[in-house]
Amino acid sequence: MYGIKVRIRSLTADYGYDKFVECMLTDYDGHTHYFRDKLPVFTPDITANLPCDGVIRCMLKEEHPKYAVVDTMLPDDVESTMGEHRFRVSYDDLVDNA
C-alpha cells in the first residue's frame, strides 16, 4: 500500500475522542489540494501537535518518468474538498507500506 505525504495544518473540530483536521497536498503541477477528515486517517498519532506531517493511503494508478498518478478513493475513501481523489504527485511525496 502506498501513501502520499501531506501536511496536517489545523484542527477543524474537536469532539473529545474524534478530532477532525485539515491537511494539504501540493501536487506535481504545483496545485494545492485540501482534505478534511478525522485525524487518524492521516496519522496514527492522535496526540500529534499541529501542524505536523501526515500520510493519505492511496493506490498507485500510473507511473511516469517524473511523477506518479495516485488515487485516494481506496482504501479510505479520502477526497479533496473539491471532490477529487486522483492526483499527479512527485515520487518524493510517495511512501511505501503506508
C-alpha positions in Angstrom: 0.0 0.0 0.0 1.3 3.4 -0.9 0.7 6.8 0.7 1.2 10.4 -0.2 2.8 12.9 2.1 0.6 15.7 3.3 0.9 18.5 5.9 -1.7 18.4 8.6 -2.4 22.2 9.1 -5.1 22.7 11.6 -7.8 21.3 13.8 -11.3 21.9 12.4 -13.4 20.3 15.1 -12.8 18.5 18.4 -15.5 16.2 19.7 -13.4 14.7 22.5 -12.1 11.5 21.1 -12.9 12.4 17.5 -10.7 15.2 16.2 -11.2 16.5 12.6 -8.3 18.2 10.8 -7.5 19.9 7.6 -4.4 18.9 5.6 -2.9 19.9 2.3 -1.1 18.4 -0.6 0.9 20.2 -3.2 0.8 18.1 -6.4 3.4 17.6 -9.1 1.9 20.6 -11.0 2.2 22.9 -8.0 -1.6 22.9 -7.3 -2.6 22.8 -3.6 -5.4 20.4 -2.5 -7.1 20.4 0.9 -8.6 17.4 2.7 -10.7 17.3 5.9 -11.2 14.2 7.9 -10.6 12.5 11.2 -7.0 12.8 12.5 -6.4 9.0 12.4 -7.0 9.0 8.6 -3.8 11.0 8.2 -1.6 9.9 11.2 -1.8 7.1 13.9 -0.5 9.7 16.4 -3.8 11.0 17.8 -1.9 13.3 20.2 0.2 14.9 17.4 0.9 18.6 17.9 -0.3 20.5 14.8 0.9 21.4 12.3 2.6 18.1 11.5 3.3 15.7 8.7 0.8 13.0 7.7 0.0 10.5 5.0 -3.0 9.6 2.9 -3.1 6.0 1.9 -3.6 5.5 -1.8 -3.4 3.3 -4.8 -0.7 3.8 -7.4 -2.5 4.0 -10.8 0.2 5.1 -13.3 4.0 5.5 -13.2 5.6 8.1 -15.4 9.3 9.1 -15.6 8.9 12.2 -13.4 5.6 11.6 -11.5 3.0 9.1 -10.4 -0.7 9.2 -10.6 -2.4 8.1 -7.4 -6.0 7.5 -6.3 -7.1 8.1 -2.7 -10.5 6.5 -3.1 -9.1 3.2 -1.8 -8.6 2.1 0.8 -10.0 5.0 3.0 -12.3 6.9 0.6 -10.4 10.2 1.0 -11.3 13.0 -1.4 -10.2 16.7 -1.5 -12.5 19.5 -0.5 -13.1 19.9 -4.3 -14.2 16.3 -4.6 -11.1 15.0 -6.3 -9.3 11.7 -5.5 -6.8 11.3 -8.3 -3.6 13.3 -8.3 -0.2 13.6 -10.0 2.5 13.5 -7.4 6.3 13.6 -7.3 8.0 10.3 -6.4 9.5 12.2 -3.4 6.0 12.6 -2.0 5.2 8.8 -2.2 5.8 6.5 0.8 5.6 2.7 0.6 3.9 0.5 3.2 1.6 3.2 4.4 
